[in-house]
Amino acid sequence: MTITSDWERRSAELWASIDDHDPEDFLRRIDELAAELPDGHPVAVFERASALDSTGHSDRAVPLYREALRNGLSGIRRRRSVIQLASSLRNVGRAEESVELLTAERRQPSDELDDAVSATLALALTSVGREREAVSVAVAALAPHLPRYQRSMANYARLLMEPA
């Protein structure tokens, strides 16, 4: 089934209003929207995972993110699912797995979520005791956005990874 622009609009509106709903109401509304898609549809599964994650249920979100990816989630939602899965894994104490997932994701084609991948990786790296590498990843991601000192910051990020 092709997802309609109306469905996408309603999904975007619901997500934009997340803070206007108590967690259970938001989860119910996401479930209703997801139920409009066929059972097991990767976008429906992803939306449910995201809603669980956003309402403090990372443990319940992890298997759904995996299912969405197995079911062929594609495009920008695939990358969002990887980032969110990795973040949830970190939240449930599986930071090493998060680091592995995000390290592999950094080898994927570049898009507007590159910095989100890097930021999430930096957090995961701190959770496994690799703080210098975390700072390097974060500074390298930040450097291109600075009005000045991009070259210096990129070099400092690289130097953090050299043996002391």
DONUZA-85874 format. One line per 2 residues: number of its first residue (from 1); their letters; for each residue x, y, z of C-alpha. Coordinates in Angstrom, 3 decimals, decimal comma. Example, Ala and Ser with C-alpha at 12.3 -4.5 7.8 and 13.67 -1.06 7.14 Angstrom:
! DONUZA-85874
1 = AS = 12,300/-4,500/7,800 ~ 13,670/-1,060/7,140;
//
This chain:
! DONUZA-85874
1 = MT = 0,000/0,000/0,000 ~ 1,246/3,443/-0,883;
3 = IT = 1,037/5,941/1,935 ~ -1,054/8,938/0,937;
5 = SD = -0,085/12,547/1,406 ~ -3,157/12,875/3,663;
7 = WE = -1,816/10,102/5,917 ~ 1,612/11,751/6,017;
9 = RR = 0,015/15,118/6,843 ~ -2,036/13,649/9,679;
11 = SA = 1,041/11,855/11,019 ~ 3,090/15,072/10,931;
13 = EL = 0,299/16,987/12,676 ~ 0,024/14,365/15,393;
15 = WA = 3,771/14,367/16,002 ~ 3,788/18,186/16,075;
17 = SI = 1,167/18,050/18,833 ~ 2,817/15,344/20,979;
19 = DD = 3,133/17,695/23,960 ~ -0,620/18,358/23,850;
21 = HD = -1,392/14,710/24,696 ~ -0,771/12,564/27,705;
23 = PE = 1,436/9,588/26,807 ~ -1,353/6,999/26,700;
25 = DF = -3,549/9,203/24,511 ~ -0,648/9,845/22,140;
27 = LR = 0,116/6,123/21,896 ~ -3,556/5,392/21,203;
29 = RI = -3,684/8,016/18,448 ~ -0,501/6,666/16,832;
31 = DE = -1,938/3,136/17,009 ~ -5,121/4,338/15,287;
33 = LA = -3,129/6,020/12,533 ~ -0,813/3,031/12,114;
35 = AE = -3,821/0,698/11,943 ~ -4,841/2,387/8,702;
37 = LP = -1,853/0,670/7,085 ~ -1,639/-3,093/6,467;
39 = DG = -0,467/-5,321/9,323 ~ 3,323/-5,347/9,522;
41 = HP = 3,717/-2,333/7,228 ~ 7,198/-1,025/8,037;
43 = VA = 6,025/2,587/8,397 ~ 3,238/1,574/10,796;
45 = VF = 5,707/-0,443/12,877 ~ 8,197/2,440/12,827;
47 = ER = 5,560/4,943/13,945 ~ 4,557/2,707/16,840;
49 = AS = 8,209/2,268/17,852 ~ 8,813/6,000/17,681;
51 = AL = 5,739/6,714/19,798 ~ 6,807/4,201/22,434;
53 = DS = 10,301/5,660/22,439 ~ 9,002/9,220/22,737;
55 = TG = 6,811/8,307/25,684 ~ 9,585/6,656/27,696;
57 = HS = 9,321/3,046/26,589 ~ 12,675/2,464/24,878;
59 = DR = 12,612/-1,189/25,921 ~ 9,357/-1,785/24,035;
61 = AV = 10,507/0,292/21,058 ~ 13,678/-1,728/20,327;
63 = PL = 11,964/-4,845/18,911 ~ 9,611/-2,704/16,827;
65 = YR = 12,474/-0,720/15,278 ~ 14,119/-4,020/14,381;
67 = EA = 10,864/-5,299/12,884 ~ 10,384/-2,135/10,818;
69 = LR = 13,907/-2,492/9,423 ~ 13,398/-6,223/8,691;
71 = NG = 10,109/-5,405/6,959 ~ 11,873/-3,120/4,493;
73 = LS = 11,604/0,367/5,966 ~ 13,258/2,672/3,449;
75 = GI = 14,185/6,251/2,756 ~ 14,676/8,759/5,516;
77 = RR = 12,563/6,694/7,903 ~ 15,083/3,855/7,618;
79 = RR = 17,843/6,129/8,816 ~ 15,673/7,626/11,525;
81 = SV = 14,879/4,095/12,673 ~ 18,579/3,216/12,926;
83 = IQ = 19,321/6,392/14,918 ~ 16,368/5,870/17,210;
85 = LA = 17,101/2,157/17,650 ~ 20,688/2,993/18,585;
87 = SS = 19,523/5,626/21,058 ~ 17,051/3,189/22,603;
89 = LR = 19,721/0,510/22,858 ~ 21,902/2,968/24,751;
91 = NV = 18,981/3,838/27,019 ~ 18,423/0,183/27,913;
93 = GR = 22,087/-0,468/28,712 ~ 23,232/-1,887/25,388;
95 = AE = 25,569/0,955/24,421 ~ 28,152/-1,301/22,721;
97 = ES = 25,479/-2,460/20,285 ~ 24,498/1,170/19,765;
99 = VE = 28,091/2,095/18,897 ~ 28,319/-0,778/16,390;
101 = LL = 25,054/0,164/14,724 ~ 25,927/3,856/14,415;
103 = TA = 29,495/3,207/13,281 ~ 28,081/1,143/10,421;
105 = ER = 25,459/3,815/9,713 ~ 28,141/6,464/9,259;
107 = RQ = 29,295/4,517/6,197 ~ 25,885/4,948/4,539;
109 = PS = 25,319/7,679/1,935 ~ 25,281/11,165/3,378;
111 = DE = 22,013/12,973/4,073 ~ 20,493/15,579/6,396;
113 = LD = 20,666/13,155/9,333 ~ 24,465/12,771/9,318;
115 = DA = 24,850/15,063/12,327 ~ 22,129/13,195/14,223;
117 = VS = 24,020/9,958/13,593 ~ 27,203/11,591/14,898;
119 = AT = 25,540/13,133/17,948 ~ 23,928/9,836/18,897;
121 = LA = 27,216/8,024/18,345 ~ 29,000/10,544/20,579;
123 = LA = 26,512/9,835/23,373 ~ 26,880/6,086/22,925;
125 = LT = 30,656/6,385/22,991 ~ 30,514/8,162/26,351;
127 = SV = 28,370/5,319/27,665 ~ 31,104/2,804/26,822;
129 = GR = 33,923/4,891/28,277 ~ 35,314/6,239/25,009;
131 = ER = 34,984/9,926/25,883 ~ 37,881/11,236/23,761;
133 = EA = 36,423/9,567/20,688 ~ 32,995/10,970/21,594;
135 = VS = 34,355/14,514/21,752 ~ 36,165/13,960/18,455;
137 = VA = 32,964/12,805/16,747 ~ 30,970/15,708/18,192;
139 = VA = 33,534/18,386/17,314 ~ 33,967/16,992/13,797;
141 = AL = 30,182/17,126/13,290 ~ 29,984/20,656/14,655;
143 = AP = 32,973/22,091/12,758 ~ 31,267/22,586/9,356;
145 = HL = 28,521/24,650/10,998 ~ 30,825/27,180/12,634;
147 = PR = 31,126/30,648/11,073 ~ 34,907/30,469/11,572;
149 = YQ = 37,531/27,958/12,729 ~ 36,116/25,048/10,725;
151 = RS = 39,560/23,879/9,619 ~ 41,068/24,191/13,115;
153 = MA = 38,202/22,358/14,790 ~ 38,307/19,555/12,221;
155 = NY = 42,036/19,177/12,912 ~ 41,498/19,186/16,693;
157 = AR = 38,853/16,502/16,291 ~ 41,308/14,390/14,296;
159 = LL = 44,085/14,958/16,844 ~ 41,877/13,704/19,677;
161 = ME = 41,971/10,289/18,020 ~ 45,759/10,094/17,825;
163 = PA = 47,611/8,255/20,575 ~ 48,648/10,540/23,428;
//
